[in-house]
Amino acid sequence: MAVAASRTATGNEGAAAAELAIETVGLRMRYGAKDVLRGVDLQVPRGQVIALLGPNGAGKTTTIEILEGFRGRSAGEVRVLGVDPADGDEYWRARVGIVLQSWRDHGTWRVRDLLHQLGRYYTPFSTPERSKPYGADELMELVGLTAQATARAGSLSGGQRRRLDVAIGIVGKPDLLFLDEPTVGFDPQARQEFHELVHRLANLEETTILLTTHDLEEAEKLSDRIVILAGGKIMADGTAAELGRQVAGQAEIKYSVAGQAQVDHADDATAHVRELFARHGDALGDLEVHKPTLEDIYMTLVREFEAGRWTDASTLPGVTR
Ligand SMILES: Nc1ncnc2c1ncn2[C@@H]1O[C@H](COP(=O)(O)OP(=O)(O)OP(=O)(O)O)[C@@H](O)[C@H]1O
C-alpha cells in the first residue's frame, strides 16, 4: 500500500527523518530573474506548530505552495511527510490539509452536507491508526459551526466562513495542516475564537501545523516556534523566548546631565546606569532605559525590507539564525 510504502521510505532515511513532518535543504525559487527563496533550510518535527513570518513578498506563500506540491521549485531538497511533494501521490495528498488565503467556492451548499460530501473522498485513505474522515457533526462541533449546520456556505459571516475553510482543510484528518494567513480580516473576537480552534487542532492526534501570518503577537500565541523569512532566507528561528534572547541587542539609555540631553547604547544597561550615577551623581536626570523587543526588531526589519533598503539577513544587527 502506498501509505505503508511512503512510511517505509521515510524509515529508510533514519529515525530522525521519520520524526520530521517537513524538511527543506537549500530550497531556492526564482521567478524569471528574481530570486525569491535563496537557500531555505528548515526542519519541522512532527506535532510542532510553526509560524512563518515575513514582510510582504518575502516568499511565505511561495514556500508553502512548494511544500503543498502546488508549485515546482528551482533547486534544493524538499521532504514533506517523508515524500518529495513534486512526487506526492493521492495517499500523500490525503495526509495533507490546506486552508488557502481565500476560498469562496461551494456557496450554495449547506454546511453539514458539504462537509459530509467532501469527507467521502477520504474514506479509502482510512488507516487503523487514523480513521477518516471526520463525521460532519463531530467536525462542526470542533470548529464551532454546529448552529450553522443547515446554513448555506454563502450566507456565513467572515469568521464563520473561515471556520468552514478550516473544517474543509481538516475533514480528512491530516497529519500536516497548512494555514495561509488564517485570520486576515478578522475582528478581535473572531481572531480569539480562531486561536482557540488552532490550539484544539494542535492537540488533536499530533497534527503538525504550519501557518503564515504578519502578526508577531499571533505567532507567539499560536506557535511552538517562529521562523522569520526575509531576503530569501530564514533570518530568525526559535521559540518566542529564544528569539527574544537572540535579538535582545543593546539597550538605549537616555538621560540628561545638568539639563543637557544624552543618549548612550550599552549591552549591560544596569552596569552602564551604575557608572552614570557614579560619574554624574545628582547632576543626572531624566533617566530612561529602553531595551528593543522582538516586536521592535521585527517592525524595523519589515520597514527596511519594504523600503528596499535591506535585503540580506546577515546585515541586520542583533538578529541571528
Ligand atoms: N507566479 C509568480 N510569478 C512571478 N513572481 C511571483 C509569482 N508568485 C509570487 N511572485 C513574487 O515572488 C515574491 C514572493 O511572493 P509570495 O507571495 O511568496 O510572498 P509572501 O511572503 O507570501 O507575501 P505576502 O505577505 O504579501 O502574502 C513576490 O515578489 C511576488 O511578486
Ligand as a Chemical Component Dictionary entry (heavy atoms), coordinates in Angstrom:
data_LIG
# 
_chem_comp.id                   LIG 
_chem_comp.type                 NON-POLYMER 
_chem_comp.pdbx_formal_charge   0 
_chem_comp.three_letter_code    LIG 
# 
loop_
_chem_comp_atom.comp_id 
_chem_comp_atom.atom_id 
_chem_comp_atom.alt_atom_id 
_chem_comp_atom.type_symbol 
_chem_comp_atom.charge 
_chem_comp_atom.model_Cartn_x 
_chem_comp_atom.model_Cartn_y 
_chem_comp_atom.model_Cartn_z 
_chem_comp_atom.pdbx_ordinal 
LIG N1  N1  N 0 3.800 33.264 -10.141 1  
LIG C1  C1  C 0 4.660 34.238 -9.902  2  
LIG N2  N2  N 0 5.395 34.791 -10.903 3  
LIG C2  C2  C 0 6.273 35.775 -10.680 4  
LIG N3  N3  N 0 6.545 36.288 -9.444  5  
LIG C3  C3  C 0 5.854 35.792 -8.408  6  
LIG C4  C4  C 0 4.880 34.741 -8.581  7  
LIG N4  N4  N 0 4.368 34.444 -7.357  8  
LIG C5  C5  C 0 4.981 35.259 -6.477  9  
LIG N5  N5  N 0 5.870 36.061 -7.099  10 
LIG C6  C6  C 0 6.746 37.072 -6.469  11 
LIG O1  O1  O 0 7.532 36.413 -5.501  12 
LIG C7  C7  C 0 7.669 37.201 -4.325  13 
LIG C8  C8  C 0 7.181 36.391 -3.119  14 
LIG O2  O2  O 0 5.774 36.248 -3.180  15 
LIG P1  P1  P 0 4.964 35.453 -2.064  16 
LIG O3  O3  O 0 3.529 35.576 -2.422  17 
LIG O4  O4  O 0 5.535 34.096 -1.904  18 
LIG O5  O5  O 0 5.317 36.318 -0.766  19 
LIG P2  P2  P 0 4.578 36.365 0.641   20 
LIG O6  O6  O 0 5.671 36.398 1.677   21 
LIG O7  O7  O 0 3.581 35.270 0.753   22 
LIG O8  O8  O 0 3.872 37.768 0.552   23 
LIG P3  P3  P 0 2.513 38.317 1.259   24 
LIG O9  O9  O 0 2.867 38.523 2.682   25 
LIG O10 O10 O 0 2.291 39.599 0.537   26 
LIG O11 O11 O 0 1.434 37.289 1.032   27 
LIG C9  C9  C 0 6.885 38.475 -4.588  28 
LIG O12 O12 O 0 7.790 39.460 -5.010  29 
LIG C10 C10 C 0 5.946 38.108 -5.706  30 
LIG O13 O13 O 0 5.663 39.227 -6.512  31 
# 
loop_
_chem_comp_bond.comp_id 
_chem_comp_bond.atom_id_1 
_chem_comp_bond.atom_id_2 
_chem_comp_bond.value_order 
_chem_comp_bond.pdbx_ordinal 
LIG N1  C1  SING 1  
LIG C1  N2  SING 2  
LIG C1  C4  DOUB 3  
LIG N2  C2  DOUB 4  
LIG C2  N3  SING 5  
LIG N3  C3  DOUB 6  
LIG C3  C4  SING 7  
LIG C3  N5  SING 8  
LIG C4  N4  SING 9  
LIG N4  C5  DOUB 10 
LIG C5  N5  SING 11 
LIG N5  C6  SING 12 
LIG C6  O1  SING 13 
LIG C6  C10 SING 14 
LIG O1  C7  SING 15 
LIG C7  C8  SING 16 
LIG C7  C9  SING 17 
LIG C8  O2  SING 18 
LIG O2  P1  SING 19 
LIG P1  O3  DOUB 20 
LIG P1  O4  SING 21 
LIG P1  O5  SING 22 
LIG O5  P2  SING 23 
LIG P2  O6  DOUB 24 
LIG P2  O7  SING 25 
LIG P2  O8  SING 26 
LIG O8  P3  SING 27 
LIG P3  O9  DOUB 28 
LIG P3  O10 SING 29 
LIG P3  O11 SING 30 
LIG C9  O12 SING 31 
LIG C9  C10 SING 32 
LIG C10 O13 SING 33 
# 
